[in-house]
């Protein structure tokens, strides 16, 4: 068992100083909104280094990490094989602006495990991938409209910031200022796990819908698995109405299994968007799919998309290494650890009388502070975010680093062990007991 003790946030002197300094140069003091801890309160620890399943902050405090860079670090922080491969690649050059054999090898590796991707284009982020896939779908169909799902986040492209999840939900803004009404009008929003809502949109906007995009396992309103028959129904509806079905597997790709959620759940999309793990922790994204669609992308076809650093040798090297280490043994371990953590959190809630519902799929999970099942965005947003913020602060003080938002997934890696998971469960018990005591004191006789 890994021991822990509560740590006062006020003692994070260096992180506090850095955050104050950062706010004088970076908007909100961060380069991505959720990092600012706005949803959970307090000052974020600034991270100095990491190894395996642990982070070390600028004050020397250690945390067991359940964010794992929001998913890509399936092998843990700084695995020796990866750092060695990157060092060797960097010595040969970091970017050429020219083709390399590495792009070809990683493309073939992706296609071997994800057969729906007959052709692939590497980009630099998941946002680039989804924006490019949507442009391609519109070109292929000659239509403009897009169906997405409330709570599913597909990056910060204008067309997707309509009732977005994740960071936008955390900030309390269902749509972002700066997105024009004309752009938003082309985005139609359905309910996740509700095929009737999709059918109604297709029928209302006949011959106008270019694409339907979905996270096959939702991860940005918290983890929400698809209901039985939901993805199959989306496949049938898309085909019936001549629309392109896009799976956003930026999170689930290679997390749900070696072939992504599409392989594990048995539904083949027309286009797939990837990221996270295929960069091995470096910035990367990709979109790919049917050959006839991808042959429309320049220079093979007329749909323009380009990027100076796309396919750079460092990201390709990291991706090749990361994919080469995805073994059946690793997935068995991740599934076992994910089940152990989910069960432990649920049991801690039961023993302390806490309303908590844990959604899990393999190595990703979310504990929602609600007594009712979470099946879509509407039910996710009923969760008690104030309770989660208290829980988060208690876990952080006890050396556990969970996502600083109720509406995010917890990620495990091959570097996590039973002892790491048990430490998180122990910390959850202690934190929930402390929350329960505070509640009793605040509601007791005066």
C-alpha positions in Angstrom: 0.0 0.0 0.0 1.3 3.4 -0.9 1.0 5.7 2.1 -0.3 9.3 1.8 -1.0 12.2 4.1 -3.0 15.4 3.6 -1.0 18.3 2.3 -2.1 22.0 2.7 -2.5 23.7 -0.6 -1.2 26.9 0.9 2.3 25.3 1.2 2.6 25.2 -2.6 4.7 28.4 -2.5 6.4 27.9 -5.9 3.3 27.0 -7.8 1.4 29.9 -6.3 4.1 32.3 -7.3 4.3 30.8 -10.8 0.5 31.0 -11.3 0.5 34.7 -10.3 3.3 35.3 -12.7 1.6 33.3 -15.5 -1.5 35.4 -15.2 0.5 38.4 -16.2 1.4 36.9 -19.6 -1.0 34.0 -20.3 -4.8 34.4 -20.5 -6.0 33.1 -17.1 -2.5 31.9 -16.4 -2.8 28.8 -18.6 -2.7 27.6 -22.2 -5.8 25.4 -21.9 -8.8 26.5 -19.7 -9.3 23.4 -17.5 -5.8 23.7 -16.2 -6.7 26.9 -14.3 -8.7 24.9 -11.7 -11.7 27.4 -12.2 -14.2 24.5 -11.7 -12.6 23.1 -8.6 -11.0 26.2 -6.9 -7.5 26.7 -5.6 -4.2 27.2 -7.4 -3.0 24.5 -9.9 0.3 22.8 -9.0 2.9 23.6 -11.7 4.5 20.3 -12.7 8.3 20.0 -12.9 8.7 16.4 -14.0 7.0 13.1 -14.2 7.9 9.4 -14.4 5.7 6.3 -14.6 2.4 7.1 -12.8 3.7 10.0 -10.7 4.0 13.8 -11.1 6.3 16.0 -9.1 5.4 19.7 -8.8 7.6 22.8 -8.4 7.4 22.4 -4.6 8.6 18.9 -4.7 5.3 17.3 -3.9 4.4 14.0 -5.6 1.0 12.9 -6.9 -0.3 9.7 -8.4 -1.6 10.9 -11.8 -5.0 10.0 -13.1 -5.0 12.6 -15.9 -2.1 11.2 -17.8 -2.0 14.3 -20.2 -5.7 13.7 -20.8 -5.2 10.2 -22.2 -2.2 9.8 -24.5 0.1 8.4 -21.9 -1.2 4.9 -22.0 2.4 3.6 -21.2 3.0 6.1 -18.4 5.2 9.2 -18.1 8.6 9.2 -19.9 9.0 5.4 -20.5 12.6 4.6 -21.2 12.0 3.2 -24.6 10.2 6.3 -25.8 12.7 8.8 -24.4 15.5 6.9 -26.0 13.7 6.7 -29.4 13.0 10.5 -29.3 16.5 11.3 -28.4 17.8 9.4 -31.4 15.2 11.0 -33.7 16.0 14.5 -32.4 19.7 14.0 -33.2 18.7 13.3 -36.8 16.5 16.5 -37.0 13.3 17.7 -35.5 11.4 18.9 -38.6 12.1 18.8 -42.3 9.0 20.1 -44.0 9.5 17.2 -46.4 8.3 13.6 -46.5 9.8 10.9 -44.3 9.6 7.1 -44.1 8.3 7.5 -40.6 5.0 8.9 -41.9 4.5 5.9 -44.1 5.3 3.4 -41.4 3.0 5.0 -38.9 0.2 5.2 -41.5 0.6 1.5 -42.2 0.6 0.7 -38.5 -2.7 2.6 -38.0 -4.3 0.8 -40.9 -3.3 -2.6 -39.7 -5.2 -2.3 -36.5 -8.0 0.0 -37.8 -9.1 -1.4 -41.2 -11.7 1.3 -41.8 -8.8 3.7 -42.3 -7.8 2.9 -45.9 -6.0 6.2 -46.3 -4.8 8.6 -43.5 -3.6 12.2 -43.2 -1.5 13.2 -40.2 -2.1 16.6 -38.6 -1.0 18.3 -35.4 -4.1 18.1 -33.1 -7.4 16.5 -32.7 -9.1 19.8 -33.5 -7.3 19.9 -36.9 -8.5 16.4 -37.5 -12.1 17.0 -36.9 -12.2 20.3 -38.8 -10.6 18.6 -41.8 -12.9 15.6 -41.6 -15.9 17.9 -41.6 -14.6 19.9 -44.6 -14.0 16.6 -46.5 -17.5 15.3 -45.7 -19.1 18.6 -47.0 -17.0 18.4 -50.2 -18.0 14.7 -50.7 -21.7 15.2 -50.2 -22.2 18.8 -51.5 -24.1 19.5 -48.3 -23.4 21.9 -45.4 -25.1 20.7 -42.2 -23.6 18.7 -39.4 -25.2 16.6 -36.6 -23.3 16.4 -33.4 -24.3 15.5 -29.8 -24.8 17.7 -26.8 -21.8 17.1 -24.5 -19.5 15.6 -27.1 -16.5 17.8 -27.7 -14.7 17.7 -31.0 -12.1 20.4 -30.5 -12.5 24.2 -30.7 -13.5 24.5 -34.4 -16.4 27.0 -34.8 -18.8 24.3 -36.1 -18.3 22.2 -33.0 -18.7 24.9 -30.3 -22.4 24.5 -30.1 -23.4 23.1 -26.7 -19.9 21.8 -26.4 -18.8 19.6 -23.5 -15.6 19.4 -21.5 -13.9 22.8 -21.0 -16.8 24.8 -22.3 -19.1 23.1 -19.9 -16.6 23.6 -17.1 -16.7 27.4 -17.8 -20.4 27.5 -17.8 -20.8 28.6 -21.5 -22.7 26.2 -23.7 -21.5 28.0 -26.8 -18.5 30.2 -27.3 -18.6 33.9 -28.1 -17.0 34.6 -31.5 -18.8 31.8 -33.2 -21.0 33.4 -35.9 -24.7 32.7 -36.0 -24.4 31.6 -39.6 -21.8 28.9 -38.7 -23.9 27.7 -35.7 -27.0 27.4 -37.8 -25.4 24.6 -39.8 -24.7 22.6 -36.6 -27.6 20.4 -35.4 -27.5 19.0 -31.9 -28.9 15.6 -31.0 -29.0 13.8 -27.6 -26.4 11.1 -27.0 -27.9 7.6 -26.7 -31.2 8.9 -28.2 -31.6 7.6 -31.8 -35.0 9.2 -32.1 -33.5 12.7 -31.7 -31.1 11.9 -34.6 -33.8 10.5 -36.8 -35.9 13.7 -36.3 -33.0 15.9 -37.4 -32.3 13.8 -40.5 -36.0 13.9 -41.5 -36.3 17.7 -40.8 -33.2 18.5 -42.7 -33.6 16.1 -45.6 -30.7 16.1 -48.2 -28.9 18.8 -46.2 -26.9 16.9 -43.7 -23.3 16.3 -44.8 -22.0 14.4 -41.7 -22.8 13.0 -38.3 -19.9 13.1 -35.9 -19.9 11.3 -32.6 -17.5 10.1 -29.9 -18.3 6.4 -30.0 -17.5 6.3 -26.2 -18.3 9.8 -25.0 -15.4 11.2 -22.9 -15.9 15.0 -22.7 -19.1 15.2 -20.6 -17.4 12.6 -18.4 -17.2 9.0 -19.6 -20.6 7.9 -21.0 -20.6 4.5 -22.9 -23.0 4.1 -25.8 -26.3 2.2 -25.2 -26.8 -1.1 -26.9 -27.7 -0.5 -30.5 -26.9 3.2 -30.5 -23.8 3.2 -32.7 -25.4 0.6 -35.0 -28.4 2.9 -35.3 -26.2 5.9 -36.2 -24.6 3.8 -38.9 -28.0 2.8 -40.4 -29.4 6.4 -40.3 -26.3 7.9 -41.9 -26.4 5.4 -44.7 -30.1 5.9 -45.2 -29.7 9.6 -45.5 -26.5 9.7 -47.5 -24.5 11.3 -44.8 -20.9 10.6 -43.8 -20.5 9.0 -40.4 -17.4 10.3 -38.5 -16.1 8.7 -35.4 -14.1 11.0 -33.2 -11.8 8.5 -31.6 -9.3 11.1 -30.4 -9.8 9.8 -26.9 -11.1 6.2 -27.5 -8.7 5.3 -30.4 -6.2 2.8 -29.0 -7.7 3.3 -25.5 -10.8 1.2 -25.9 -8.7 -1.5 -27.7 -6.0 -1.8 -30.4 -8.5 -1.1 -33.1 -10.3 1.6 -31.1 -14.0 1.7 -30.1 -15.1 0.8 -33.6 -13.3 -2.5 -33.4 -14.4 -3.3 -29.9 -18.0 -2.3 -30.5 -18.2 -3.6 -34.1 -19.3 -0.5 -36.0 -17.4 0.8 -39.0 -17.5 4.6 -39.7 -16.7 6.3 -43.0 -14.1 8.6 -41.4 -12.2 8.4 -38.2 -10.4 11.2 -36.2 -7.4 10.2 -34.1 -5.0 11.8 -31.7 -3.6 11.3 -28.3 -1.9 7.9 -28.2 -0.7 8.0 -31.9 1.5 10.9 -30.8 2.9 9.0 -27.7 2.6 12.2 -25.7 3.6 14.6 -28.5 1.2 16.9 -30.4 -0.4 14.9 -33.2 -3.8 14.2 -34.8 -5.0 12.3 -37.9 -8.1 11.7 -39.9 -8.7 8.9 -42.3 -11.2 6.5 -43.7 -12.6 5.2 -47.0 -10.2 5.5 -49.9 -12.7 7.2 -52.2 -13.2 10.0 -49.6 -9.6 10.4 -48.7 -8.6 10.6 -52.3 -10.4 14.0 -52.4 -7.8 15.5 -50.1 -5.1 17.6 -51.7 -2.9 16.9 -53.5 -4.7 13.8 -54.6 -8.0 15.8 -54.9 -9.4 19.3 -54.5 -10.1 19.5 -50.7 -7.3 21.6 -49.3 -5.6 21.0 -46.0 -2.0 21.4 -45.1 0.4 21.8 -42.1 4.1 22.7 -41.9 4.7 20.4 -38.9 2.3 17.6 -39.9 4.0 14.3 -39.8 7.1 15.7 -38.1 9.7 13.0 -37.2 9.5 13.4 -33.5 5.7 12.9 -33.3 5.9 10.0 -35.8 8.7 8.3 -33.8 6.7 8.6 -30.6 3.6 7.2 -32.3 5.4 4.3 -33.8 6.9 3.4 -30.4 3.6 3.8 -28.6 1.6 1.6 -31.0 4.4 -1.0 -31.0 3.9 -1.5 -27.2 0.1 -2.0 -27.3 -0.2 -5.7 -26.3 -3.0 -7.9 -25.2 -1.4 -8.1 -21.8 -1.4 -4.3 -21.5 -5.1 -4.1 -22.3 -5.9 -6.9 -19.8 -4.0 -5.1 -17.2 -5.7 -1.7 -18.0 -9.2 -3.3 -17.9 -8.4 -5.0 -14.5 -7.1 -1.7 -13.0 -10.0 0.3 -14.4 -12.5 -2.2 -12.9 -10.7 -2.2 -9.6 -10.7 1.6 -9.4 -14.3 2.0 -10.4 -15.4 -0.6 -7.9 -13.3 0.9 -5.2 -14.7 4.4 -5.7 -18.3 3.1 -5.7 -17.6 1.2 -2.5 -16.2 4.3 -0.8 -19.3 6.2 -1.8 -21.5 3.4 -0.4 -19.7 3.2 2.9 -19.9 7.0 3.4 -23.5 7.4 2.2 -22.4 9.5 -0.8 -24.5 9.9 -3.9 -22.0 8.7 -6.6 -22.4 7.0 -9.9 -19.3 5.7 -11.6 -19.2 5.3 -15.4 -16.3 3.2 -16.7 -15.1 1.7 -19.9 -11.8 -0.1 -19.8 -9.0 2.2 -18.5 -11.2 5.4 -18.5 -13.8 6.3 -15.9 -15.7 9.2 -14.3 -17.2 9.3 -10.8 -20.3 11.5 -11.1 -21.7 13.0 -7.9 -25.2 12.0 -8.6 -27.4 9.1 -7.5 -28.9 8.5 -11.0 -27.3 6.8 -14.0 -25.5 9.1 -16.5 -26.5 8.3 -20.1 -26.3 11.7 -21.8 -25.3 15.4 -21.4 -28.5 16.3 -19.6 -28.1 13.6 -16.9 -24.3 14.4 -16.7 -25.0 18.1 -15.9 -27.3 17.1 -13.0 -24.1 16.0 -11.1 -23.1 18.0 -8.1 -20.1 20.0 -9.3 -19.6 21.6 -5.9 -19.3 18.2 -4.3 -16.8 17.1 -7.0 -14.7 20.3 -6.3 -14.5 19.4 -2.6 -13.7 15.8 -3.5 -11.0 17.0 -6.0 -9.3 19.2 -3.4 -9.3 16.4 -0.8 -7.8 14.0 -3.2 -5.1 16.4 -4.4 -4.2 17.1 -0.7 -3.8 13.4 -0.3 -1.4 13.0 -3.2 -3.9 11.9 -5.9 -4.2 14.0 -9.1 -7.6 13.5 -10.7 -9.1 15.7 -13.5 -9.9 19.2 -12.3 -13.4 19.0 -13.6 -16.5 16.8 -13.0 -16.9 16.4 -16.8 -13.7 14.7 -17.6 -12.4 11.1 -17.7 -9.8 9.6 -15.3 -7.1 7.7 -17.2 -5.0 4.8 -16.2 -1.8 3.6 -17.7 0.5 0.6 -17.9 2.7 2.3 -15.3 -0.1 2.2 -12.7 -0.2 -0.7 -10.3 -2.6 -2.2 -7.8 -0.9 -0.2 -5.1 -1.5 3.1 -7.0 -5.1 2.2 -7.5 -5.5 1.2 -3.8 -3.9 4.5 -2.7 -6.6 6.4 -4.8 -9.3 4.3 -3.2 -8.0 4.9 0.3 -7.7 8.6 -0.4 -11.3 8.6 -1.7 -12.5 6.9 1.5 -10.8 9.5 3.6 -11.9 12.4 1.5 -15.6 11.3 1.4 -15.6 10.7 5.1 -14.2 14.3 5.7 -16.8 15.7 3.3 -19.5 13.8 5.3 -18.3 15.2 8.6 -18.3 18.7 7.3 -21.9 18.3 5.9 -23.1 17.0 9.3 -21.5 19.9 11.1 -23.0 22.5 8.8 -26.5 21.0 9.0 -26.5 20.0 12.7 -28.1 21.9 15.7 -26.9 25.4 16.2 
